[in-house]
Amino acid sequence: MKIEQLRVKNFRVFRNAGAGNLSQLNVFVGPNGSGKTTLFRIFAFLSDALRNNVTQAVNREGGFGELVSRGAGPDAFVEIEIKFRNAITKKSPLTTYFLRIGHEKNRAYVETELLKYRRGQRGRPWHFLEFHNGKGTVIRNEEDYGKEGATEEREEQILESPDILAIKGLGQFQRFRAVSSFRKLLEGWSVSDFKNDALQRIGEVGADEHLSPSGANIAQVAKFIHDNHPEQFEEILRKMTRRVPGIEKVEAIQNEAGQILLRFKDGPFADPFVSRYVSDGTLRMFAYLILLYDPNPHPLLCIEEPESHLYPELLPELAEELRNYTVRGGQVFVSTHSPNFLNALDIRELFFLRKKEGHAKIISAQDDSTLAALFEAGNELGWLWQHGYMKGANLR
């Protein structure tokens, strides 16, 4: 699946913002407070709303008053629109998911929830799902989409509460394929913001399939991949020995209490080190390789500031690893403050955030004619950012 467009209205700093022409790898740059973290919060919000309900998702953001953009007014709606394709190819129909959330009597509700396919350049789109205030319809003959002369057959549904997403229930049924596909995107998305103290912890008993956002379970995940996907674990080790000089071997071992420890073998030393005595950069590189060689890639992966504690010369190689991850099935969003990381990008992969009068806009670097010309002339994107060519994206 690939998200191609995103539009947000009245969601914190995004009073009315959008990003089009999204790539498989998308990198966002801007000063602190410009909305990079908020951009990732959009997917966290949708995921919370799916797992629980909209009221709980709003409360986790501090309440509707904190979620809605400043100056939007008491009757404002929060709107999120995502356009995506189930497959990366252009032949896959463009699907739109639209959500409008209101608030009254201290409770949030779904004013509108819509999922539709675009029917070529002409003709009315097929609305696979359309709900308002807890009531709506869903298509019954999705398999007929695209057939000549086919028309929609719809059935009415009523939700238990107007703050429940329709995709929560209907997405569990395979016959609603479009709904199910989008539900899997929201359930499977992940954000990674590794913390050094978390990476150095001794792992609990057992093995985990996916890294946690902080990386605290890195030893358990390493053990899972080692035991169940040995070829991928060997590939991780090959990458590790190339990226970190001196590292010959990494093991996930179990102590007498059943806890999992990571142990690194450095060539010049006879005895291996446990993870708490390994440099932050070495441990972070191993964590990124574990994350990016996950046997079941996340459909959407968000990474905050991957440059932290990494040697600058490793950042172009990390960018290439992120591209390789997208080939295996996951789209990637990255926020960064590193010009070295930006230098490894194509202009189609870069977006910058510009904040004015308290509200942020998302600008595609390729849509800035000056930037595009300078990049085409051979200037690196990190250099252009440092020297103020992305207006509003830095402190100049």
Buried (B, 14 or more C-beta within 10 A) or exposed (E): BBBBBBBBBBBBBBBBBBBEEBBBBBBBBBBEEBBBBBBBBBBBBBBBBBEBBBBEBBBBBEEBEEBBBEEBEEEBBBBBBBBBBBEBEEEBBBBBBBBBBBBEEEBBBBBBBBBBBBBEEEEEBBBBBBBBBBEBBBBEBBEBBEEEEEEBEBEEBEBEEBBBBBBBBBBEEEEBBBBBBBBEBBEBBBBBBBBBEBBBBBBBEEBBEBBBBBBBBBBBBBBBBBEEBEEBBEBBBEBBBEBBEEBBEBBBEBEEEEBBBBBBBBEEEEEBBBBEEBBBBBBBBBBBBBBBBBBEBBBBBBBBBBBBBBBEEBBBBBBEBBBEBBEEEBBBBBBBBBBBBBBBBBBBBBBBBBBEEEBBBBBBBBEBEEBBEBBEEEBBBBEBBBEEBBEBBBEE
